[in-house]
Every structure is written in C-alpha cells, then in structure tokens.
Amino acid sequence: MRGTLHEAVAAVRDVLDAAGIVGAAREARLIVGQGAGIARARLSLSMDQPVSAAQWDAALAMARARAARRPLSHVLGYRDFFDHRFKVSDQVLDPRPETESLVLAALEVPFARVLDLGTGSGAILLSLLAARGQARGLGTDLSEPALAVARENAEALGVAGRCDWLVSDWFGAVEGRFDLIVSNPPYIAAGEMAGLAPELMHEPRMALTDESDGLSAYRTITGGVAAHLEPGGRLLLEIGPTQGRMVSEMVAAAGLDNIRFYPDLDGRNRVAGARMPKKRG
C-alpha cells in the first residue's frame, strides 16, 4: 500500500497544480477515483480507504498525462454528455456541453430516420436514438478508428441494433433520404488553430478545422442536402459564434426555409436549423 485515497488525491493535485491546471482539486478526485476503480458518488465516503501500489501508480500516470495537457476526458477515457457516458479517445472529438444544444433542438420535432455527418464518437446520433426508441440512424465519418469508437458507444447504450455506420466524405457514400440530418462539422479556420487551448492539440485535427476558412464543410453539406433530406425534414448544424449569417445564406441558397438559430448555455448562436419545404399539391 502507498497510502489512503485522501493522500493519493493530494499527490495528484500537487502534480496538476504544478502544471497550472485550473480546477486541479476537482480533477484530482476524478483521476484518483478512476485509477482506484471507485465511482465518483462513493469517493467522498471512501477517503480513508487504502490505495494499492498499482492504483497509486495508475493515478499518478494519469496525472502526468493531464499535466501534459492531454484532455481530462482522454485521461479518464470517457465524457458525460446528455445523460449518457461516452467512450472517447484521441481518435474522436471530445463532445462539448454546448453541443447538447443541437440534441435538444433535434428532439423538439419527431423524427424516424436521422443522419449524423461526421459522427466521431457518435455522441449526437446515439443521444438522439436513446431518446427516441423507434428511430433509426446512420453515422458517417472519414475515420474508421472514429467509427470503431462510435460502435462501442452504441453497444454500451443498447442502441446498436438501430444504427449503421459508414465511412464517407460527408454525403459521398450516403444513399437515401432522412427526415433529420445533423452535423457538428470542423468550423475552426486554419488561422485560428494556433490560438486554441493546448488540450485541443490532442484531438483529431480534421475534426476541428477544414484547413481553410472554417466554412468548407457547410458548403459541402448544404450543396448536397437537397438530395438526402425528406420534404418537411430538418437540417441542424452546429456553428461557430460568428458564422450564423454566412451559414444561413448557404442554407437558404440550398432551398431550405424556416431558418433559425438555437443558443448554447452562454447565449451564443450555436446551432443553425432549417427545414426542407414540403411538396405542394
């Protein structure tokens, strides 16, 4: 034994404090709990419990990884998102709380078949399927390793039988039509990448930037949406806070109407939504 959980938390906190990690005390508890295999809800009641040498070493190894600015979710191996726990790794974009705005917007209207373009961990698609027990979905991504993570998450949430996965460059390999299409595409301009938090450098670059002006994915998606969205169906796109006008113009040019924006928790426009007009007659 190396000490108690309380002492392990203190040792991990020292490592994180030395690296300037904000919220080191909270993160230290999460890391030690993960290293010792103790649920977060039980940790406070177990602080006098002894920690084995293996558990101590595991917690310190995770602390050093976090001190090197590896995202906490990657250190822990999971991210809690929209009432579910998702496996994450450096192969997928870490799902952010602001993306829950897209899920909430999608759930405002019934849907039967949903397409998630650039699905990554599958957090958006799987959250939607978990909330709508009769719906089916398709998740696409250019990265087969990302889709492997999404498949694991689908199994863990019990919705694997209602979703399919496809390696595709946006609509490139997609067939058929959907009554809901969602996406959180790479929208950071290449020139903005150098100013991002160091944690983001551990995430797949192609999930963050289009290596251009941050709008390339929107051009491709809006260019192909008419062939894949059912009349009356909805398109929901996560956007950067300054991209609303430009994305709405692309959506309108694609023939969609009822364009509106949904805010994130900070009140910024985070999701652009629109509808494919229903056929007349």
Number of C-alpha atoms within 10 A of each C-alpha: 10 14 14 17 24 18 17 27 24 17 17 25 24 16 18 24 15 10 16 12 16 10 11 22 16 11 20 26 23 20 26 31 24 20 21 21 11 13 11 14 9 10 20 13 9 14 16 13 13 18 21 15 12 13 21 24 17 16 26 22 16 22 27 16 16 24 20 14 20 20 21 20 18 22 21 20 15 16 20 15 18 20 9 14 15 27 21 26 23 19 21 26 25 26 22 13 13 17 22 22 19 25 21 14 16 21 13 8 10 12 19 14 20 26 27 24 26 29 29 31 29 32 29 23 26 32 22 22 24 17 11 14 11 11 17 22 23 21 28 28 24 18 20 16 16 24 25 16 19 28 21 16 22 25 12 14 16 13 19 19 10 17 19 15 20 18 17 17 16 19 19 11 10 17 9 8 18 23 20 25 26 25 26 25 26 23 23 20 16 14 12 12 16 9 7 10 9 14 14 17 16 17 19 18 16 15 22 20 22 18 18 12 14 21 22 16 20 23 14 15 22 20 15 15 20 15 12 18 23 21 17 15 23 25 26 24 23 26 25 20 13 11 16 17 10 12 20 21 12 18 25 16 12 17 14 25 17 11 17 14 19 18 16 17 12 8 9 14 20 25 28 24 25 21 23 24 16 11 8 5 3
